[in-house]
Amino acid sequence: MGTMGDGTRAVRAGLPEPEQFEPTLPGPVFAAHFHLSGEPVGPYTYGRETNPTWTHLERAIGELEAPGEDVGTTVFASGMAAITAVLLSQVRSGDAVVLPDDGYQALPLVREQLAAYGVEVRTAPTGGDAHLALLTGAKLLWIESPSNPGLDVCDIRRLVEAAHAAGALVAVDNTLATPIGQRPLELGADFSVASDTKGMTGHGDILLGHVTCRDHRLTADVRRWRKVVGAIPGPMEAWLAHRSLATLQLRIDRQCSTALALAEALAKRTEVTGLRYPGLPTDPSYAVATRQMRRFGSVVSFELADRDTAERFLTALRLVDDATSFGGVRSTAERRGRWGGDAVAEGFVRFSVGAEDPKDLLADVEQALDAAVR
């Protein structure tokens, strides 16, 4: 499927060979164990290790991550399960890891756990390729680009080359971009990781994550970790995720085009500051983003004057849910500072653009801003 367009690939990804009178996408397999006589050498033995529904989904994600290539994908019960599987399957006491200090909110919890295990954790912001100064002697570099929630972008190719030269593996959290927005393995990364709770499945009703690797030895490490800790997705979640992939290109294209229109509209509002969207030509990350991203994501971030203004804005929205997470077909927004843990201003808003009609959504945002600043 290497030469197909993104829409065709998303619709066809991971489907089994046609079989007369069978469904095109087999239903979820609910099984703790399988018929197994003699030596356990078959593909399906026990439900914590393998499941046919996972197999179809993993093949589908692999075809999106690296079309036409032989890669290995491992699906997990959540994005955090995927993140920790990479780190804890590769890093040992005495190793050094480089993490972003402006990444996903739960990364500080990972940092604390790594430190408790005797791992040296070095941190730097995403912007300006600041991790370059921390790579000497590191075992693994973790990149999140665009970063969440600040939407900074780093030069992934440049960082990968420097990390590999220093003997470090590279993992990229690609949650915000999805594989049709950015392909970390094509940029040289060893691991492409995502929370599929977000844009990949896109309906806000599934918790899921994945890790894709070119090197099958790394895939084996990650899969062994999943087996040991049991961080497995349910078959129904895996089946729903595969079904949802069929609309990935349709959803993401609509969301990205509307997100750009929203960013352009917000740029004209004097009460909006700190506006970030990597696809906006005036964004500080635009030049780097255009070199490595094919689509710029559904999230726009900006600041309003203070906490009260942001909360008035969120309350006044009629088509946007005040909710966390992002990437869903229904637009959501939140004052990110309410959680703590992110270095953002009290009036910082993370806005996830859904699949609503752009005209309706932009009109809703305009009236909510008007209401917030009166």
TORVEXBA-665558 format. One record per residue (C-alpha): residue number from 1; residue in one letter; x, z, y. Coordinates in nm, 3 decimals, always signed. Layout:
residues N
  pos  code        u        w        v
  NUM     A        X        Z        Y
...
END
This chain:
residues 374
  pos  code        u        w        v
    1     M   +0.000   +0.000   +0.000
    2     G   +0.304   -0.027   +0.226
    3     T   +0.186   -0.334   +0.422
    4     M   -0.173   -0.227   +0.482
    5     G   -0.314   -0.100   +0.809
    6     D   -0.378   +0.268   +0.865
    7     G   -0.753   +0.238   +0.822
    8     T   -0.730   +0.049   +0.494
    9     R   -0.468   +0.288   +0.365
   10     A   -0.672   +0.595   +0.455
   11     V   -0.982   +0.458   +0.282
   12     R   -0.796   +0.359   -0.037
   13     A   -0.530   +0.630   -0.058
   14     G   -0.499   +0.814   -0.387
   15     L   -0.785   +0.642   -0.567
   16     P   -0.736   +0.599   -0.943
   17     E   -0.743   +0.260   -1.112
   18     P   -1.101   +0.131   -1.142
   19     E   -1.273   +0.227   -1.465
   20     Q   -1.606   +0.081   -1.566
   21     F   -1.902   +0.308   -1.490
   22     E   -1.680   +0.582   -1.342
   23     P   -1.694   +0.695   -0.977
   24     T   -1.435   +0.549   -0.741
   25     L   -1.328   +0.903   -0.647
   26     P   -1.371   +1.137   -0.946
   27     G   -1.543   +1.467   -0.874
   28     P   -1.358   +1.798   -0.857
   29     V   -1.220   +1.933   -1.183
   30     F   -1.301   +2.302   -1.226
   31     A   -1.070   +2.428   -1.499
   32     A   -0.850   +2.730   -1.553
   33     H   -0.712   +2.578   -1.871
   34     F   -0.710   +2.247   -2.060
   35     H   -0.714   +2.147   -2.428
   36     L   -0.354   +2.188   -2.530
   37     S   -0.233   +2.172   -2.889
   38     G   +0.128   +2.174   -2.993
   39     E   +0.403   +2.162   -2.732
   40     P   +0.285   +2.192   -2.366
   41     V   +0.425   +1.859   -2.247
   42     G   +0.117   +1.696   -2.091
   43     P   +0.037   +1.668   -1.721
   44     Y   -0.234   +1.936   -1.722
   45     T   -0.179   +2.267   -1.892
   46     Y   -0.295   +2.558   -1.678
   47     G   -0.494   +2.564   -1.355
   48     R   -0.237   +2.748   -1.143
   49     E   +0.020   +2.475   -1.204
   50     T   -0.164   +2.143   -1.208
   51     N   -0.511   +1.999   -1.158
   52     P   -0.630   +1.634   -1.164
   53     T   -0.809   +1.678   -0.831
   54     W   -0.484   +1.790   -0.668
   55     T   -0.309   +1.490   -0.820
   56     H   -0.541   +1.240   -0.651
   57     L   -0.512   +1.420   -0.316
   58     E   -0.133   +1.453   -0.338
   59     R   -0.098   +1.083   -0.410
   60     A   -0.325   +1.003   -0.118
   61     I   -0.129   +1.217   +0.127
   62     G   +0.199   +1.074   -0.001
   63     E   +0.074   +0.720   +0.063
   64     L   -0.004   +0.820   +0.422
   65     E   +0.322   +1.008   +0.479
   66     A   +0.550   +0.732   +0.347
   67     P   +0.366   +0.408   +0.263
   68     G   +0.518   +0.220   -0.028
   69     E   +0.773   +0.490   -0.109
   70     D   +0.817   +0.722   -0.404
   71     V   +0.760   +1.064   -0.248
   72     G   +0.632   +1.393   -0.380
   73     T   +0.349   +1.585   -0.215
   74     T   +0.242   +1.940   -0.293
   75     V   -0.090   +2.077   -0.165
   76     F   -0.145   +2.442   -0.079
   77     A   -0.427   +2.682   +0.000
   78     S   -0.341   +2.680   +0.372
   79     G   -0.093   +2.553   +0.626
   80     M   +0.088   +2.887   +0.625
   81     A   +0.122   +2.869   +0.247
   82     A   +0.291   +2.530   +0.291
   83     I   +0.520   +2.656   +0.568
   84     T   +0.635   +2.963   +0.377
   85     A   +0.681   +2.761   +0.058
   86     V   +0.941   +2.543   +0.228
   87     L   +1.126   +2.829   +0.391
   88     L   +1.121   +3.076   +0.104
   89     S   +1.201   +2.819   -0.165
   90     Q   +1.515   +2.710   +0.023
   91     V   +1.654   +3.014   +0.203
   92     R   +1.837   +3.313   +0.061
   93     S   +1.974   +3.636   +0.204
   94     G   +2.274   +3.557   +0.421
   95     D   +2.152   +3.209   +0.516
   96     A   +2.071   +3.108   +0.872
   97     V   +1.749   +2.935   +0.978
   98     V   +1.671   +2.773   +1.314
   99     L   +1.309   +2.805   +1.430
  100     P   +1.123   +2.710   +1.749
  101     D   +1.035   +3.004   +1.972
  102     D   +0.733   +2.818   +2.113
  103     G   +0.571   +2.705   +1.789
  104     Y   +0.263   +2.808   +1.597
  105     Q   +0.150   +3.161   +1.662
  106     A   +0.221   +3.285   +1.307
  107     L   +0.587   +3.177   +1.314
  108     P   +0.697   +3.512   +1.460
  109     L   +0.547   +3.677   +1.151
  110     V   +0.755   +3.442   +0.936
  111     R   +1.060   +3.527   +1.145
  112     E   +1.006   +3.899   +1.083
  113     Q   +0.972   +3.843   +0.709
  114     L   +1.283   +3.626   +0.691
  115     A   +1.480   +3.889   +0.881
  116     A   +1.355   +4.156   +0.640
  117     Y   +1.494   +3.945   +0.354
  118     G   +1.836   +3.934   +0.519
  119     V   +1.809   +3.586   +0.668
  120     E   +1.959   +3.518   +1.010
  121     V   +1.694   +3.363   +1.234
  122     R   +1.796   +3.167   +1.542
  123     T   +1.535   +3.043   +1.788
  124     A   +1.517   +2.799   +2.077
  125     P   +1.240   +2.614   +2.261
  126     T   +1.126   +2.272   +2.146
  127     G   +1.186   +2.091   +2.475
  128     G   +1.525   +1.949   +2.562
  129     D   +1.641   +1.942   +2.197
  130     A   +1.762   +2.298   +2.250
  131     H   +1.807   +2.354   +1.876
  132     L   +2.121   +2.138   +1.883
  133     A   +2.326   +2.436   +2.000
  134     L   +2.222   +2.653   +1.704
  135     L   +2.290   +2.433   +1.401
  136     T   +2.642   +2.536   +1.301
  137     G   +2.625   +2.708   +0.963
  138     A   +2.246   +2.684   +0.939
  139     K   +2.072   +2.618   +0.607
  140     L   +1.751   +2.481   +0.752
  141     L   +1.613   +2.358   +1.085
  142     W   +1.240   +2.391   +1.146
  143     I   +1.091   +2.150   +1.402
  144     E   +0.740   +2.153   +1.544
  145     S   +0.680   +1.844   +1.754
  146     P   +0.452   +1.827   +1.942
  147     S   +0.462   +2.204   +1.966
  148     N   +0.148   +2.415   +1.951
  149     P   +0.012   +2.508   +2.200
  150     G   +0.253   +2.390   +2.470
  151     L   +0.278   +2.026   +2.351
  152     D   +0.650   +1.993   +2.407
  153     V   +0.827   +1.717   +2.215
  154     C   +1.183   +1.695   +2.084
  155     D   +1.385   +1.396   +1.963
  156     I   +1.339   +1.431   +1.588
  157     R   +1.588   +1.158   +1.493
  158     R   +1.859   +1.313   +1.709
  159     L   +1.800   +1.662   +1.571
  160     V   +1.787   +1.539   +1.211
  161     E   +2.118   +1.356   +1.245
  162     A   +2.284   +1.662   +1.399
  163     A   +2.135   +1.900   +1.142
  164     H   +2.239   +1.686   +0.847
  165     A   +2.588   +1.654   +0.991
  166     A   +2.599   +2.035   +1.002
  167     G   +2.480   +2.059   +0.642
  168     A   +2.125   +2.175   +0.719
  169     L   +1.795   +2.057   +0.578
  170     V   +1.519   +1.965   +0.823
  171     A   +1.148   +2.040   +0.802
  172     V   +0.898   +1.905   +1.055
  173     D   +0.560   +2.064   +1.114
  174     N   +0.353   +1.751   +1.174
  175     T   +0.014   +1.920   +1.200
  176     L   -0.070   +1.805   +1.550
  177     A   +0.026   +1.440   +1.500
  178     T   -0.088   +1.384   +1.137
  179     P   +0.086   +1.116   +0.928
  180     I   -0.087   +0.833   +1.113
  181     G   +0.046   +0.965   +1.441
  182     Q   +0.401   +1.040   +1.331
  183     R   +0.596   +1.009   +1.006
  184     P   +0.873   +1.269   +0.991
  185     L   +1.022   +1.133   +0.669
  186     E   +1.078   +0.795   +0.837
  187     L   +1.255   +0.984   +1.116
  188     G   +1.491   +1.135   +0.857
  189     A   +1.336   +1.475   +0.788
  190     D   +1.360   +1.630   +0.442
  191     F   +1.017   +1.794   +0.454
  192     S   +0.699   +1.683   +0.629
  193     V   +0.466   +1.982   +0.649
  194     A   +0.114   +2.021   +0.786
  195     S   -0.186   +2.242   +0.805
  196     D   -0.451   +2.004   +0.675
  197     T   -0.710   +2.248   +0.804
  198     K   -0.673   +2.057   +1.131
  199     G   -0.678   +1.682   +1.193
  200     M   -0.614   +1.567   +0.838
  201     T   -0.949   +1.689   +0.708
  202     G   -1.106   +1.705   +1.054
  203     H   -1.432   +1.892   +0.999
  204     G   -1.330   +2.255   +1.045
  205     D   -1.456   +2.355   +0.701
  206     I   -1.148   +2.350   +0.476
  207     L   -0.829   +2.556   +0.469
  208     L   -0.547   +2.346   +0.324
  209     G   -0.181   +2.255   +0.370
  210     H   +0.076   +2.019   +0.224
  211     V   +0.447   +1.948   +0.194
  212     T   +0.585   +1.599   +0.131
  213     C   +0.948   +1.523   +0.036
  214     R   +1.148   +1.214   -0.050
  215     D   +1.393   +1.416   -0.260
  216     H   +1.217   +1.507   -0.583
  217     R   +1.448   +1.803   -0.632
  218     L   +1.308   +1.953   -0.313
  219     T   +0.955   +1.877   -0.432
  220     A   +1.033   +2.061   -0.756
  221     D   +1.151   +2.363   -0.555
  222     V   +0.832   +2.366   -0.351
  223     R   +0.608   +2.322   -0.654
  224     R   +0.785   +2.599   -0.839
  225     W   +0.722   +2.827   -0.542
  226     R   +0.352   +2.737   -0.545
  227     K   +0.337   +2.818   -0.916
  228     V   +0.516   +3.151   -0.871
  229     V   +0.307   +3.280   -0.581
  230     G   -0.019   +3.108   -0.678
  231     A   -0.089   +2.965   -0.332
  232     I   -0.314   +2.695   -0.477
  233     P   -0.614   +2.517   -0.323
  234     G   -0.948   +2.525   -0.497
  235     P   -1.057   +2.198   -0.660
  236     M   -1.362   +2.169   -0.435
  237     E   -1.146   +2.203   -0.122
  238     A   -0.902   +1.944   -0.258
  239     W   -1.184   +1.700   -0.336
  240     L   -1.345   +1.748   +0.005
  241     A   -1.007   +1.693   +0.171
  242     H   -0.955   +1.366   -0.017
  243     R   -1.304   +1.249   +0.077
  244     S   -1.232   +1.337   +0.442
  245     L   -0.912   +1.129   +0.450
  246     A   -1.119   +0.810   +0.434
  247     T   -1.222   +0.856   +0.797
  248     L   -0.880   +0.975   +0.918
  249     Q   -0.791   +0.664   +1.117
  250     L   -1.140   +0.635   +1.266
  251     R   -1.143   +0.999   +1.372
  252     I   -0.790   +1.014   +1.507
  253     D   -0.816   +0.690   +1.703
  254     R   -1.134   +0.809   +1.874
  255     Q   -0.990   +1.153   +1.942
  256     C   -0.661   +1.022   +2.078
  257     S   -0.819   +0.768   +2.311
  258     T   -1.058   +1.029   +2.448
  259     A   -0.776   +1.284   +2.477
  260     L   -0.584   +1.043   +2.698
  261     A   -0.894   +0.982   +2.910
  262     L   -0.942   +1.359   +2.942
  263     A   -0.579   +1.408   +3.045
  264     E   -0.613   +1.134   +3.306
  265     A   -0.928   +1.298   +3.443
  266     L   -0.771   +1.645   +3.452
  267     A   -0.468   +1.507   +3.635
  268     K   -0.699   +1.432   +3.929
  269     R   -0.831   +1.788   +3.955
  270     T   -0.641   +2.005   +4.200
  271     E   -0.744   +2.326   +4.024
  272     V   -0.569   +2.212   +3.704
  273     T   -0.197   +2.282   +3.671
  274     G   +0.058   +2.261   +3.390
  275     L   -0.121   +1.966   +3.230
  276     R   +0.040   +1.845   +2.908
  277     Y   -0.041   +1.551   +2.682
  278     P   +0.245   +1.351   +2.527
  279     G   +0.056   +1.022   +2.563
  280     L   +0.015   +1.060   +2.939
  281     P   +0.279   +0.842   +3.112
  282     T   +0.353   +1.120   +3.364
  283     D   +0.410   +1.381   +3.092
  284     P   +0.771   +1.510   +3.067
  285     S   +0.774   +1.425   +2.693
  286     Y   +0.628   +1.076   +2.723
  287     A   +0.956   +0.884   +2.688
  288     V   +1.060   +1.065   +2.370
  289     A   +0.708   +1.070   +2.228
  290     T   +0.665   +0.695   +2.261
  291     R   +0.985   +0.640   +2.060
  292     Q   +0.872   +0.842   +1.759
  293     M   +0.493   +0.875   +1.772
  294     R   +0.233   +0.609   +1.693
  295     R   -0.059   +0.819   +1.817
  296     F   -0.037   +1.120   +2.046
  297     G   -0.287   +1.365   +1.901
  298     S   -0.618   +1.517   +1.996
  299     V   -0.496   +1.822   +2.189
  300     V   -0.460   +1.854   +2.567
  301     S   -0.331   +2.173   +2.726
  302     F   -0.356   +2.291   +3.086
  303     E   -0.381   +2.597   +3.307
  304     L   -0.651   +2.726   +3.536
  305     A   -0.593   +2.982   +3.808
  306     D   -0.642   +3.295   +3.599
  307     R   -0.817   +3.451   +3.302
  308     D   -1.158   +3.473   +3.471
  309     T   -1.151   +3.109   +3.583
  310     A   -1.061   +2.994   +3.233
  311     E   -1.337   +3.201   +3.078
  312     R   -1.594   +3.071   +3.328
  313     F   -1.484   +2.718   +3.240
  314     L   -1.521   +2.779   +2.867
  315     T   -1.860   +2.944   +2.910
  316     A   -1.989   +2.653   +3.119
  317     L   -1.900   +2.389   +2.859
  318     R   -2.207   +2.260   +2.674
  319     L   -2.056   +2.015   +2.424
  320     V   -1.742   +2.212   +2.343
  321     D   -1.723   +2.516   +2.116
  322     D   -1.514   +2.814   +2.224
  323     A   -1.321   +2.836   +1.900
  324     T   -0.967   +2.839   +1.768
  325     S   -0.798   +2.570   +1.557
  326     F   -0.797   +2.200   +1.652
  327     G   -0.831   +1.848   +1.520
  328     G   -1.202   +1.859   +1.431
  329     V   -1.474   +1.606   +1.503
  330     R   -1.645   +1.861   +1.729
  331     S   -1.448   +1.941   +2.043
  332     T   -1.321   +2.296   +2.077
  333     A   -1.134   +2.481   +2.349
  334     E   -1.002   +2.830   +2.396
  335     R   -0.809   +3.053   +2.630
  336     R   -0.504   +3.077   +2.412
  337     G   -0.376   +3.400   +2.565
  338     R   -0.659   +3.597   +2.409
  339     W   -0.469   +3.612   +2.080
  340     G   -0.135   +3.732   +2.213
  341     G   +0.184   +3.599   +2.061
  342     D   +0.203   +3.277   +2.264
  343     A   +0.411   +3.269   +2.581
  344     V   +0.132   +3.122   +2.792
  345     A   -0.038   +3.212   +3.117
  346     E   -0.366   +3.402   +3.116
  347     G   -0.548   +3.088   +3.236
  348     F   -0.391   +2.858   +2.974
  349     V   -0.649   +2.644   +2.789
  350     R   -0.588   +2.453   +2.466
  351     F   -0.849   +2.178   +2.441
  352     S   -0.906   +1.992   +2.113
  353     V   -1.086   +1.663   +2.168
  354     G   -1.349   +1.568   +1.911
  355     A   -1.539   +1.250   +1.831
  356     E   -1.813   +1.279   +2.092
  357     D   -1.886   +0.989   +2.325
  358     P   -1.604   +1.000   +2.582
  359     K   -1.842   +0.963   +2.877
  360     D   -2.046   +1.265   +2.765
  361     L   -1.743   +1.482   +2.695
  362     L   -1.570   +1.405   +3.025
  363     A   -1.889   +1.469   +3.218
  364     D   -1.921   +1.806   +3.047
  365     V   -1.564   +1.900   +3.137
  366     E   -1.615   +1.795   +3.499
  367     Q   -1.928   +2.006   +3.539
  368     A   -1.764   +2.303   +3.370
  369     L   -1.467   +2.284   +3.606
  370     D   -1.700   +2.265   +3.900
  371     A   -1.883   +2.574   +3.777
  372     A   -1.561   +2.762   +3.710
  373     V   -1.410   +2.725   +4.057
  374     R   -1.719   +2.788   +4.271
END
